[in-house]
Amino acid sequence: MIFIPLWQRLMVAAVVVAAILFAMPNLFYTRVEQANDARGSIEGGITSAELEGQASEWPSWLPSRLINLGLDLRGGAHLLAEVQVADVYASRMDSLWPTLRDALAAERDTVGFVTREDGPATELRVRVSNPDGVARALEIIRGMAQPVASLTGGGTSDIEATANGDVVTVQLSDAEKAATDSRTVDQALEIVRRRIDEAGTREPTILRQGNDRILVQVPGAKSAQEVIDLIGTTAQLTFNPVVNITSNPNADPGTGNVLVPSSEQPGTYYILERAPVVTGEDLTNSQPSFDQNGRPAVSFQFDPTGARAFGEYTGQHIGEPFAIVLDNEVISAPTIQSAIPGGSGIITGSFTTEESTNLAVLLRAGALPAKLNILEQRTIGPELGADSIQAGKNAAYAAAVLVVLFMIASYGFFGFIAVVALAINIVMIFALLSILGATLTLPGIAGIVLTMGQAVDANVLIYERMREELRRGASPVKAIQEGFAKAHSAILDANVTTFIVAAIMFFVGTGTVRGFAVTLAMGVVTTMLTGVFVSRVLVTLWFNRARPKTITV
């Protein structure tokens, strides 16, 4: 009789039962997915009889986490976008102008009057009316410079100022441009992630590639254009004073002003002050709503700073139009009826319900710091994903049949026990993928198929050691005990080396290589459990019940 402590048998049984429970939802993928989505909507405050019915399709007391299917299995959208970092340079120059103008105005006796001249968007050109004051103007501007906030730009100023006659040119330094590029791409990456998360997309892949590119993969998206509409909109929201309204698209807005078209009234153009009163960065919340006429709209709330500026301006300009500008288009220009001190309001326009919902999502997630230029877009249909899944299933079935036939033909009943342990191994892998919320890709399926072949290696080592012991004349009990004991170190060494390779592939590789590495590493862990512990418990239970006088391996 072979002795195994009760706690070991109970632990193995508990692990196997838990693995079955956590892997089971994947057998009812669509039903569980609908139930999870319905429960999420109900928790978010949206309820209906249909949602209640979908939520009840899967018992709440059972595990409900699913393996996320990657783009190659589920279908979806693949995008590669380039961040237009130069846009930020222009924005920095625009925001610097009011501060610089006030600083130079304080030295009017020395530098005279200052005006902003036309020039490249990435430069700020200032004309000084008193040529003798140019040196003083340069001194003031250079005194406004700040150290570059980066590891590589230490000791370098963020702006450079040069003079040509009576015109002073200000631009960002090369070190500041490099730091700005990095910050801009990181900020764009985070905002893209927030927008996609706000839309409820399941397990997207959002990665930085190179210096100024972002890779976006969204499983389950109907089309690439759907994702472009969500992430490609800059959503730069500003509230600007209206100077004039015209129908001339070539009208000269004047210094310090901009000409912006109306999105609601084709042929109408607004001349606005360039500097906004408040921007979307001052928003704390935005939600889809309806105006007093029942038309879709977006309600918003400013933070304390934005609320104060908004309230002061509206109180001082009652009776004047006030433009709400989204991505360089006036979407609404209401007349200020009274002061709005609370910092909340509503944006009306020619919205559909879907458009107002999307706009609220974009405003909540924040404006992109720069435009995204879509370099590559692909839509992968669900049919291709279904074909990939079927191909993976066929490969797994073929591998399983061959492994089963080989093990049973080579080791008889002990080969059957190895097959049972292999089945438990695969269940454990799916359970781990579900618990961790990992994404399964086609290379991941390849990793699982490879694990099926490697998993029985442990049993082969154990059974060969048992054969050696039997040839030496050992009793069945001794042969089984020595087989598991002496093969343990070889099994451990083989799996540790495989795990090291999988770890290297995960940390060094990208994309599909990492998907393969994840399932391979999980397979190594589960193989150690099933090949040593589960197999031993199964063999012991059989032997103690059957009590054979001899065994054949």
TIKOL-546063 format. One line per field, with one value per residue (C-alpha): residue number from 1; x, y, z. Coordinates in Angstrom, 3 decimals, m for minus. Example, Ala and Ser with C-alpha at 12.3 -4.5 7.8 and 13.67 -1.06 7.14 Angstrom:
BEGIN
num	1 / 2
px	12.300 / 13.670
py	m4.500 / m1.060
pz	7.800 / 7.140
***
This chain:
BEGIN
num	1 / 2 / 3 / 4 / 5 / 6 / 7 / 8 / 9 / 10 / 11 / 12 / 13 / 14 / 15 / 16 / 17 / 18 / 19 / 20 / 21 / 22 / 23 / 24 / 25 / 26 / 27 / 28 / 29 / 30 / 31 / 32 / 33 / 34 / 35 / 36 / 37 / 38 / 39 / 40 / 41 / 42 / 43 / 44 / 45 / 46 / 47 / 48 / 49 / 50 / 51 / 52 / 53 / 54 / 55 / 56 / 57 / 58 / 59 / 60 / 61 / 62 / 63 / 64 / 65 / 66 / 67 / 68 / 69 / 70 / 71 / 72 / 73 / 74 / 75 / 76 / 77 / 78 / 79 / 80 / 81 / 82 / 83 / 84 / 85 / 86 / 87 / 88 / 89 / 90 / 91 / 92 / 93 / 94 / 95 / 96 / 97 / 98 / 99 / 100 / 101 / 102 / 103 / 104 / 105 / 106 / 107 / 108 / 109 / 110 / 111 / 112 / 113 / 114 / 115 / 116 / 117 / 118 / 119 / 120 / 121 / 122 / 123 / 124 / 125 / 126 / 127 / 128 / 129 / 130 / 131 / 132 / 133 / 134 / 135 / 136 / 137 / 138 / 139 / 140 / 141 / 142 / 143 / 144 / 145 / 146 / 147 / 148 / 149 / 150 / 151 / 152 / 153 / 154 / 155 / 156 / 157 / 158 / 159 / 160 / 161 / 162 / 163 / 164 / 165 / 166 / 167 / 168 / 169 / 170 / 171 / 172 / 173 / 174 / 175 / 176 / 177 / 178 / 179 / 180 / 181 / 182 / 183 / 184 / 185 / 186 / 187 / 188 / 189 / 190 / 191 / 192 / 193 / 194 / 195 / 196 / 197 / 198 / 199 / 200 / 201 / 202 / 203 / 204 / 205 / 206 / 207 / 208 / 209 / 210 / 211 / 212 / 213 / 214 / 215 / 216 / 217 / 218 / 219 / 220 / 221 / 222 / 223 / 224 / 225 / 226 / 227 / 228 / 229 / 230 / 231 / 232 / 233 / 234 / 235 / 236 / 237 / 238 / 239 / 240 / 241 / 242 / 243 / 244 / 245 / 246 / 247 / 248 / 249 / 250 / 251 / 252 / 253 / 254 / 255 / 256 / 257 / 258 / 259 / 260 / 261 / 262 / 263 / 264 / 265 / 266 / 267 / 268 / 269 / 270 / 271 / 272 / 273 / 274 / 275 / 276 / 277 / 278 / 279 / 280 / 281 / 282 / 283 / 284 / 285 / 286 / 287 / 288 / 289 / 290 / 291 / 292 / 293 / 294 / 295 / 296 / 297 / 298 / 299 / 300 / 301 / 302 / 303 / 304 / 305 / 306 / 307 / 308 / 309 / 310 / 311 / 312 / 313 / 314 / 315 / 316 / 317 / 318 / 319 / 320 / 321 / 322 / 323 / 324 / 325 / 326 / 327 / 328 / 329 / 330 / 331 / 332 / 333 / 334 / 335 / 336 / 337 / 338 / 339 / 340 / 341 / 342 / 343 / 344 / 345 / 346 / 347 / 348 / 349 / 350 / 351 / 352 / 353 / 354 / 355 / 356 / 357 / 358 / 359 / 360 / 361 / 362 / 363 / 364 / 365 / 366 / 367 / 368 / 369 / 370 / 371 / 372 / 373 / 374 / 375 / 376 / 377 / 378 / 379 / 380 / 381 / 382 / 383 / 384 / 385 / 386 / 387 / 388 / 389 / 390 / 391 / 392 / 393 / 394 / 395 / 396 / 397 / 398 / 399 / 400 / 401 / 402 / 403 / 404 / 405 / 406 / 407 / 408 / 409 / 410 / 411 / 412 / 413 / 414 / 415 / 416 / 417 / 418 / 419 / 420 / 421 / 422 / 423 / 424 / 425 / 426 / 427 / 428 / 429 / 430 / 431 / 432 / 433 / 434 / 435 / 436 / 437 / 438 / 439 / 440 / 441 / 442 / 443 / 444 / 445 / 446 / 447 / 448 / 449 / 450 / 451 / 452 / 453 / 454 / 455 / 456 / 457 / 458 / 459 / 460 / 461 / 462 / 463 / 464 / 465 / 466 / 467 / 468 / 469 / 470 / 471 / 472 / 473 / 474 / 475 / 476 / 477 / 478 / 479 / 480 / 481 / 482 / 483 / 484 / 485 / 486 / 487 / 488 / 489 / 490 / 491 / 492 / 493 / 494 / 495 / 496 / 497 / 498 / 499 / 500 / 501 / 502 / 503 / 504 / 505 / 506 / 507 / 508 / 509 / 510 / 511 / 512 / 513 / 514 / 515 / 516 / 517 / 518 / 519 / 520 / 521 / 522 / 523 / 524 / 525 / 526 / 527 / 528 / 529 / 530 / 531 / 532 / 533 / 534 / 535 / 536 / 537 / 538 / 539 / 540 / 541 / 542 / 543 / 544 / 545 / 546 / 547 / 548 / 549 / 550 / 551 / 552 / 553
px	0.000 / 1.255 / 0.705 / m0.102 / m1.155 / m4.844 / m4.114 / m2.245 / m5.141 / m7.621 / m5.430 / m5.192 / m8.953 / m9.643 / m7.306 / m8.887 / m12.451 / m11.527 / m9.880 / m13.021 / m15.259 / m13.109 / m12.627 / m16.295 / m17.656 / m15.625 / m17.789 / m20.766 / m18.878 / m21.690 / m24.155 / m21.677 / m20.463 / m24.026 / m24.707 / m21.544 / m22.363 / m25.932 / m24.771 / m22.295 / m25.062 / m27.346 / m24.584 / m24.096 / m27.729 / m29.216 / m31.911 / m34.631 / m36.476 / m34.192 / m31.051 / m32.491 / m33.174 / m29.673 / m28.124 / m29.991 / m28.641 / m25.614 / m25.833 / m24.215 / m22.695 / m20.627 / m17.323 / m17.993 / m14.570 / m13.811 / m10.686 / m10.393 / m10.031 / m7.369 / m7.805 / m6.869 / m9.542 / m12.390 / m11.929 / m11.858 / m9.855 / m6.122 / m4.801 / m1.381 / m1.529 / 1.112 / 0.894 / 1.326 / 3.639 / 4.283 / 0.722 / 1.795 / 4.592 / 2.038 / m0.239 / 2.663 / 3.419 / m0.245 / m0.430 / 2.887 / 1.808 / m0.510 / 2.112 / 4.899 / 2.771 / 1.998 / 5.659 / 6.767 / 3.916 / 5.310 / 8.490 / 6.648 / 8.848 / 11.873 / 10.603 / 7.586 / 4.457 / 4.545 / 2.471 / 2.398 / 3.473 / 2.451 / 4.925 / 5.260 / 2.873 / 5.788 / 7.293 / 6.139 / 7.212 / 6.926 / 7.564 / 8.924 / 8.059 / 11.268 / 14.291 / 16.548 / 14.552 / 15.154 / 18.010 / 15.810 / 12.966 / 15.331 / 16.451 / 12.856 / 11.869 / 14.933 / 14.206 / 10.835 / 12.553 / 12.260 / 14.578 / 13.637 / 11.803 / 13.575 / 16.585 / 18.403 / 17.574 / 18.999 / 20.418 / 18.766 / 16.101 / 12.727 / 12.592 / 15.035 / 14.766 / 16.576 / 16.256 / 16.282 / 15.959 / 12.942 / 11.362 / 12.003 / 11.452 / 10.640 / 10.543 / 11.000 / 14.546 / 15.566 / 15.747 / 12.247 / 10.927 / 12.311 / 10.790 / 7.506 / 7.383 / 7.754 / 5.145 / 2.726 / 2.867 / 2.502 / m0.480 / m2.068 / m1.556 / m3.319 / m6.215 / m6.704 / m6.786 / m9.337 / m11.585 / m11.622 / m12.185 / m15.045 / m16.693 / m16.671 / m14.380 / m13.109 / m9.342 / m7.912 / m4.193 / m2.767 / 1.001 / 3.568 / 5.663 / 8.769 / 9.004 / 5.621 / 3.345 / 0.584 / m0.639 / m4.307 / m5.979 / m9.614 / m11.087 / m14.789 / m14.919 / m17.212 / m14.882 / m11.655 / m13.626 / m15.646 / m12.438 / m11.055 / m14.194 / m13.641 / m9.906 / m9.152 / m11.309 / m9.111 / m12.041 / m10.390 / m13.181 / m12.888 / m15.230 / m14.234 / m15.538 / m17.209 / m15.792 / m17.920 / m19.904 / m19.341 / m20.127 / m16.720 / m14.450 / m11.439 / m12.187 / m9.218 / m9.838 / m7.247 / m4.365 / m5.109 / m8.242 / m9.129 / m11.723 / m13.728 / m16.557 / m19.931 / m20.812 / m24.552 / m24.831 / m22.826 / m21.439 / m21.344 / m17.993 / m17.202 / m14.337 / m13.259 / m10.613 / m7.733 / m7.344 / m10.249 / m11.955 / m12.040 / m11.147 / m12.051 / m9.148 / m11.227 / m14.057 / m14.610 / m17.573 / m19.775 / m22.875 / m25.336 / m28.623 / m31.501 / m32.274 / m35.595 / m36.993 / m36.119 / m33.216 / m29.992 / m27.363 / m24.335 / m24.272 / m20.946 / m19.376 / m16.206 / m13.625 / m13.361 / m10.850 / m12.892 / m16.149 / m14.743 / m13.444 / m16.701 / m18.842 / m16.827 / m16.889 / m20.602 / m21.397 / m19.436 / m20.706 / m24.476 / m26.198 / m23.118 / m22.658 / m20.292 / m18.901 / m18.505 / m15.774 / m15.053 / m12.086 / m12.015 / m15.743 / m18.352 / m20.978 / m23.037 / m22.905 / m25.602 / m26.172 / m25.308 / m28.607 / m27.218 / m24.178 / m23.534 / m21.710 / m22.210 / m19.740 / m22.246 / m24.014 / m25.285 / m24.006 / m26.738 / m26.455 / m27.582 / m26.730 / m28.197 / m28.431 / m25.398 / m23.390 / m24.164 / m23.143 / m19.864 / m19.118 / m19.672 / m17.261 / m14.638 / m14.923 / m14.747 / m11.673 / m9.978 / m8.771 / m5.919 / m2.850 / m2.289 / m3.994 / m3.557 / m2.639 / m3.856 / m1.029 / m2.529 / m5.978 / m7.357 / m10.670 / m10.480 / m13.856 / m15.242 / m15.326 / m11.531 / m11.415 / m13.831 / m11.635 / m8.578 / m10.367 / m11.459 / m7.930 / m6.604 / m9.209 / m8.298 / m4.611 / m5.412 / m7.675 / m5.032 / m2.324 / m4.536 / m5.435 / m1.807 / m0.618 / m3.395 / m2.638 / 1.100 / 0.808 / m1.710 / 0.229 / 3.493 / 2.388 / m1.029 / m3.144 / m0.478 / m0.634 / m4.382 / m3.633 / m1.177 / m3.973 / m6.329 / m3.600 / m3.099 / m6.802 / m6.647 / m3.539 / m5.387 / m8.333 / m5.912 / m4.406 / m7.846 / m8.707 / m5.523 / m6.191 / m9.704 / m8.625 / m5.871 / m8.056 / m5.357 / m5.896 / m5.732 / m4.326 / m3.573 / 0.082 / m1.351 / m3.253 / 0.042 / 1.546 / m1.262 / m0.794 / 2.941 / 2.164 / 0.091 / 3.197 / 5.495 / 3.115 / 3.424 / 7.224 / 6.993 / 4.966 / 7.407 / 10.303 / 8.379 / 7.260 / 10.730 / 12.148 / 9.426 / 10.422 / 14.035 / 13.045 / 10.868 / 13.720 / 15.881 / 13.317 / 11.645 / 8.121 / 5.253 / 5.068 / 8.816 / 8.819 / 6.031 / 7.600 / 11.063 / 9.702 / 8.110 / 10.964 / 13.904 / 12.279 / 11.352 / 14.689 / 14.823 / 11.239 / 12.002 / 15.149 / 13.406 / 10.472 / 12.636 / 14.670 / 11.464 / 10.056 / 13.218 / 12.860 / 9.189 / 10.085 / 12.717 / 10.228 / 7.654 / 9.927 / 11.909 / 9.269 / 6.168 / 2.679 / 2.204 / 5.491 / 4.299 / 0.968 / 2.837 / 5.120 / 2.183 / 0.465 / 3.791 / 4.746 / 1.328 / 1.728 / 5.033 / 3.436 / 0.416 / 2.637 / 4.624 / 1.393 / m0.281 / 2.809 / 4.076 / 1.235 / m1.979 / m0.498 / 0.889 / m2.472 / m4.280 / m1.766 / m1.912 / m5.722 / m5.828 / m3.093 / m4.526 / m7.952 / m6.841 / m3.827 / m2.239 / 0.507 / 2.371 / 2.238 / 3.166 / 4.447
py	0.000 / 3.467 / 6.216 / 9.812 / 12.251 / 13.119 / 16.834 / 16.244 / 14.305 / 16.964 / 19.733 / 18.016 / 17.441 / 21.073 / 22.396 / 20.167 / 21.149 / 24.850 / 24.576 / 22.980 / 25.696 / 28.589 / 27.088 / 26.109 / 29.586 / 29.396 / 26.461 / 28.864 / 31.905 / 33.881 / 33.295 / 34.271 / 37.294 / 38.599 / 38.020 / 39.900 / 42.834 / 42.992 / 42.987 / 45.754 / 47.881 / 47.252 / 48.219 / 51.403 / 52.393 / 51.161 / 48.535 / 46.888 / 43.603 / 42.467 / 43.222 / 41.446 / 38.406 / 38.381 / 38.793 / 35.710 / 33.492 / 32.604 / 31.949 / 34.749 / 32.298 / 30.593 / 32.033 / 34.236 / 35.416 / 34.600 / 34.263 / 37.374 / 36.511 / 38.408 / 40.268 / 37.243 / 35.092 / 37.528 / 39.917 / 43.684 / 46.750 / 47.343 / 50.909 / 52.536 / 56.278 / 58.986 / 61.814 / 65.232 / 66.560 / 69.817 / 70.888 / 71.199 / 73.608 / 75.982 / 75.631 / 76.465 / 79.633 / 80.716 / 80.187 / 82.007 / 85.162 / 86.710 / 86.243 / 87.584 / 90.532 / 91.512 / 91.180 / 93.466 / 95.905 / 96.485 / 97.805 / 99.948 / 102.982 / 100.944 / 98.651 / 100.602 / 98.944 / 95.252 / 93.426 / 89.834 / 89.310 / 86.529 / 83.663 / 79.879 / 78.375 / 76.953 / 80.420 / 83.509 / 86.691 / 89.949 / 93.393 / 96.007 / 99.635 / 100.953 / 99.319 / 100.483 / 98.330 / 95.031 / 94.060 / 94.659 / 92.697 / 89.745 / 89.948 / 89.881 / 86.980 / 84.921 / 85.577 / 83.849 / 80.618 / 77.551 / 74.524 / 71.608 / 68.988 / 65.853 / 63.726 / 64.569 / 68.275 / 69.234 / 72.764 / 73.681 / 76.384 / 75.533 / 78.562 / 80.386 / 84.039 / 85.742 / 89.201 / 90.358 / 94.112 / 95.094 / 91.613 / 89.139 / 85.445 / 82.985 / 79.222 / 76.044 / 74.797 / 71.466 / 69.878 / 71.128 / 69.853 / 66.386 / 66.431 / 67.783 / 65.048 / 62.339 / 63.899 / 64.452 / 60.850 / 59.529 / 61.823 / 60.845 / 57.173 / 57.598 / 59.571 / 56.987 / 54.293 / 56.239 / 56.844 / 53.192 / 52.138 / 54.659 / 53.080 / 49.716 / 47.931 / 44.613 / 44.131 / 46.445 / 46.511 / 50.049 / 50.353 / 53.013 / 52.229 / 54.229 / 57.903 / 59.199 / 56.289 / 54.441 / 50.927 / 50.257 / 46.843 / 46.569 / 43.039 / 42.958 / 46.361 / 46.307 / 48.405 / 50.375 / 53.556 / 53.072 / 53.192 / 56.110 / 58.107 / 57.435 / 58.075 / 60.245 / 63.175 / 65.677 / 66.929 / 70.282 / 72.213 / 75.956 / 78.794 / 81.926 / 85.509 / 86.408 / 89.491 / 89.400 / 87.138 / 87.045 / 85.025 / 85.717 / 82.676 / 84.866 / 87.635 / 89.057 / 88.283 / 90.797 / 90.426 / 88.153 / 86.749 / 83.633 / 82.854 / 79.722 / 78.146 / 77.200 / 73.507 / 74.224 / 77.015 / 76.356 / 79.572 / 81.307 / 82.188 / 83.546 / 85.886 / 84.886 / 86.018 / 83.570 / 83.213 / 81.186 / 82.049 / 78.393 / 75.108 / 71.444 / 70.949 / 72.787 / 70.223 / 67.731 / 65.892 / 65.682 / 63.588 / 63.117 / 64.865 / 66.726 / 70.424 / 72.056 / 71.069 / 67.412 / 67.490 / 65.586 / 67.726 / 67.430 / 68.791 / 69.749 / 70.840 / 72.943 / 72.625 / 75.540 / 77.460 / 77.074 / 77.802 / 81.068 / 82.232 / 81.164 / 82.913 / 86.147 / 86.355 / 85.608 / 88.150 / 90.886 / 90.184 / 89.738 / 90.167 / 89.187 / 85.979 / 83.361 / 80.646 / 77.000 / 75.648 / 71.957 / 71.053 / 74.441 / 74.511 / 76.604 / 74.103 / 76.675 / 80.429 / 81.318 / 84.816 / 85.218 / 85.850 / 86.070 / 85.239 / 81.504 / 81.230 / 77.513 / 76.324 / 74.056 / 74.340 / 72.526 / 72.261 / 72.170 / 71.611 / 69.384 / 66.189 / 62.731 / 60.741 / 58.682 / 61.824 / 63.450 / 60.251 / 60.034 / 63.727 / 63.271 / 60.312 / 62.338 / 65.306 / 63.103 / 61.300 / 64.595 / 66.262 / 64.839 / 67.069 / 66.759 / 65.301 / 61.664 / 60.801 / 57.284 / 55.543 / 52.072 / 50.628 / 47.121 / 45.543 / 41.846 / 40.185 / 37.716 / 35.073 / 35.114 / 34.839 / 31.898 / 30.214 / 30.760 / 29.258 / 26.264 / 25.781 / 25.940 / 23.424 / 21.066 / 21.294 / 20.651 / 17.701 / 16.143 / 16.635 / 15.216 / 12.098 / 11.390 / 11.921 / 9.683 / 6.886 / 7.077 / 7.055 / 4.218 / 2.175 / 2.707 / 2.461 / 0.803 / 1.653 / 4.003 / 5.804 / 6.259 / 7.870 / 10.216 / 11.159 / 11.979 / 14.145 / 15.834 / 16.676 / 18.192 / 20.109 / 21.738 / 22.609 / 24.281 / 26.378 / 27.645 / 28.308 / 30.373 / 32.336 / 33.110 / 34.070 / 36.394 / 37.897 / 37.061 / 37.477 / 34.312 / 34.687 / 32.225 / 31.899 / 31.314 / 28.326 / 27.125 / 27.372 / 25.214 / 22.612 / 22.542 / 22.095 / 19.020 / 17.386 / 18.547 / 17.710 / 13.949 / 14.211 / 14.168 / 10.966 / 9.403 / 10.098 / 8.686 / 5.557 / 4.857 / 5.054 / 2.627 / 0.224 / 0.358 / m0.458 / m3.385 / m4.776 / m4.706 / m6.869 / m4.179 / m4.742 / m2.759 / m0.456 / 0.163 / 0.713 / 3.332 / 5.148 / 5.211 / 6.194 / 9.383 / 10.147 / 9.725 / 11.428 / 14.533 / 16.367 / 15.706 / 16.942 / 20.090 / 20.881 / 20.413 / 22.638 / 25.363 / 25.718 / 25.925 / 28.523 / 30.632 / 30.600 / 31.572 / 34.435 / 35.752 / 35.638 / 37.494 / 40.326 / 40.708 / 39.866 / 41.783 / 41.025 / 37.449 / 36.273 / 37.369 / 35.573 / 32.370 / 32.904 / 33.407 / 30.116 / 28.275 / 29.551 / 28.645 / 25.214 / 24.737 / 25.522 / 23.275 / 20.487 / 20.457 / 20.176 / 17.501 / 15.519 / 15.082 / 15.563 / 14.753 / 11.720 / 10.433 / 10.751 / 9.011 / 6.141 / 5.778 / 5.747 / 3.055 / 0.941 / 1.060 / 0.047 / m2.648 / m3.967 / m5.732 / m8.302 / m7.220 / m4.182 / m3.691 / m0.310
pz	0.000 / m0.940 / 1.609 / 0.651 / 3.411 / 3.434 / 3.118 / m0.152 / m1.617 / m0.489 / m1.918 / m5.309 / m5.340 / m4.420 / m7.126 / m9.771 / m8.800 / m8.714 / m12.145 / m13.598 / m12.113 / m13.339 / m16.811 / m17.244 / m18.233 / m21.445 / m22.588 / m22.546 / m23.824 / m25.462 / m22.632 / m19.908 / m21.887 / m22.292 / m18.601 / m17.610 / m19.902 / m18.591 / m14.961 / m15.767 / m17.265 / m14.276 / m11.843 / m13.883 / m13.286 / m16.572 / m16.200 / m18.276 / m18.465 / m21.281 / m19.260 / m16.214 / m18.371 / m19.824 / m16.367 / m15.132 / m17.942 / m15.806 / m12.037 / m10.066 / m7.574 / m10.273 / m11.576 / m14.596 / m15.745 / m19.366 / m21.446 / m23.574 / m27.237 / m29.152 / m32.416 / m34.522 / m32.844 / m32.218 / m35.122 / m34.656 / m35.618 / m35.960 / m36.140 / m36.242 / m35.537 / m35.593 / m33.050 / m34.668 / m31.972 / m33.851 / m32.974 / m29.352 / m30.241 / m31.753 / m28.734 / m26.411 / m28.384 / m28.271 / m24.516 / m23.986 / m25.846 / m23.180 / m20.438 / m22.625 / m23.747 / m20.144 / m19.133 / m21.986 / m21.357 / m17.876 / m19.588 / m22.121 / m21.404 / m22.523 / m25.264 / m26.451 / m27.779 / m28.771 / m31.381 / m32.522 / m36.115 / m38.476 / m38.809 / m38.544 / m36.017 / m34.034 / m33.535 / m31.647 / m33.439 / m31.513 / m33.005 / m30.612 / m31.505 / m29.919 / m31.634 / m28.809 / m26.404 / m28.233 / m25.918 / m22.881 / m24.485 / m25.050 / m21.443 / m20.187 / m22.429 / m21.549 / m17.889 / m18.381 / m19.475 / m17.268 / m16.984 / m19.214 / m17.145 / m18.356 / m17.447 / m20.682 / m20.695 / m17.316 / m17.273 / m20.582 / m20.954 / m22.449 / m24.806 / m27.058 / m28.073 / m30.960 / m32.543 / m36.153 / m36.257 / m34.202 / m34.346 / m31.544 / m32.374 / m29.582 / m30.011 / m27.986 / m27.528 / m29.036 / m25.568 / m24.728 / m28.068 / m27.304 / m23.799 / m25.174 / m27.823 / m25.170 / m22.862 / m25.740 / m26.947 / m23.389 / m22.789 / m26.112 / m25.231 / m21.884 / m23.388 / m26.164 / m23.470 / m21.402 / m24.409 / m25.373 / m21.749 / m21.409 / m24.448 / m22.652 / m25.089 / m23.784 / m23.394 / m26.069 / m26.819 / m26.750 / m27.067 / m27.906 / m30.966 / m31.757 / m30.866 / m31.994 / m32.919 / m31.102 / m31.907 / m31.134 / m31.426 / m30.377 / m30.425 / m31.223 / m32.970 / m35.997 / m38.131 / m37.994 / m38.762 / m35.579 / m33.554 / m35.589 / m34.834 / m31.135 / m30.809 / m33.831 / m32.761 / m30.979 / m28.823 / m28.143 / m26.446 / m25.838 / m24.876 / m26.792 / m26.884 / m30.199 / m31.956 / m35.114 / m37.430 / m41.204 / m44.305 / m45.880 / m45.514 / m46.355 / m43.864 / m41.977 / m38.296 / m37.115 / m34.704 / m31.767 / m33.384 / m35.394 / m38.059 / m37.223 / m39.307 / m37.872 / m37.842 / m37.651 / m40.221 / m43.404 / m44.831 / m41.445 / m39.878 / m36.441 / m35.656 / m32.158 / m29.732 / m29.973 / m26.198 / m24.734 / m21.456 / m20.377 / m22.076 / m21.879 / m19.488 / m16.863 / m17.113 / m14.314 / m15.815 / m18.894 / m19.486 / m22.355 / m21.613 / m23.299 / m23.599 / m22.676 / m26.092 / m25.650 / m28.126 / m27.374 / m25.650 / m23.381 / m19.834 / m18.256 / m14.985 / m14.520 / m11.770 / m9.258 / m11.394 / m14.567 / m12.744 / m11.357 / m14.774 / m16.469 / m13.876 / m13.976 / m17.754 / m18.139 / m15.420 / m17.212 / m20.748 / m20.410 / m23.785 / m25.810 / m27.852 / m26.504 / m28.814 / m27.843 / m30.136 / m30.685 / m32.862 / m34.623 / m35.373 / m33.570 / m32.477 / m30.579 / m29.975 / m27.440 / m26.124 / m22.442 / m20.631 / m17.100 / m15.007 / m14.600 / m11.280 / m10.640 / m13.247 / m14.971 / m18.292 / m21.337 / m24.904 / m27.510 / m31.232 / m34.069 / m32.178 / m32.411 / m29.192 / m30.248 / m31.085 / m27.732 / m25.930 / m27.868 / m27.271 / m23.537 / m23.568 / m25.427 / m23.081 / m19.977 / m21.266 / m22.094 / m25.252 / m27.231 / m26.914 / m30.669 / m33.713 / m34.649 / m38.226 / m39.048 / m40.919 / m41.073 / m40.500 / m40.870 / m40.026 / m39.210 / m39.622 / m37.068 / m39.805 / m39.970 / m36.181 / m36.298 / m38.921 / m36.707 / m33.699 / m35.756 / m37.095 / m33.522 / m32.396 / m35.235 / m34.315 / m30.651 / m31.481 / m33.736 / m31.126 / m28.380 / m30.374 / m31.266 / m27.688 / m26.309 / m28.780 / m28.119 / m24.332 / m24.184 / m26.755 / m24.863 / m21.234 / m21.220 / m18.173 / m16.860 / m20.194 / m19.621 / m16.233 / m17.999 / m20.446 / m17.544 / m15.983 / m19.372 / m19.572 / m16.078 / m17.194 / m20.108 / m17.834 / m15.412 / m18.219 / m19.252 / m15.606 / m15.134 / m18.329 / m17.058 / m13.534 / m14.788 / m17.505 / m20.055 / m23.778 / m25.871 / m29.381 / m32.158 / m31.011 / m27.530 / m28.878 / m30.364 / m26.875 / m25.480 / m28.229 / m27.493 / m23.792 / m24.634 / m26.078 / m23.294 / m20.446 / m20.909 / m20.797 / m17.011 / m17.124 / m19.584 / m17.199 / m14.252 / m16.094 / m17.495 / m13.975 / m12.851 / m15.646 / m14.531 / m10.951 / m12.085 / m14.201 / m11.084 / m9.319 / m7.199 / m5.915 / m7.494 / m4.452 / m4.522 / m8.292 / m8.100 / m5.156 / m6.700 / m10.122 / m8.782 / m6.356 / m8.745 / m11.747 / m9.777 / m10.193 / m13.950 / m14.367 / m12.363 / m14.374 / m17.719 / m16.769 / m15.195 / m18.394 / m20.460 / m18.065 / m18.410 / m22.199 / m21.909 / m19.543 / m21.958 / m24.846 / m22.751 / m21.613 / m24.841 / m27.423 / m28.426 / m29.678 / m30.818 / m29.275 / m25.834 / m26.335 / m27.078 / m24.062 / m21.667 / m22.457 / m22.580 / m19.112 / m17.725 / m19.287 / m17.483 / m14.114 / m14.651 / m16.021 / m12.791 / m10.819 / m12.908 / m13.917 / m10.359 / m7.890 / m9.788 / m11.532 / m8.244 / m6.496 / m9.386 / m9.476 / m5.680 / m5.563 / m8.253 / m6.657 / m3.140 / m4.463 / m6.967 / m4.949 / m7.947 / m7.269 / m10.394 / m12.658 / m16.297 / m17.411
***
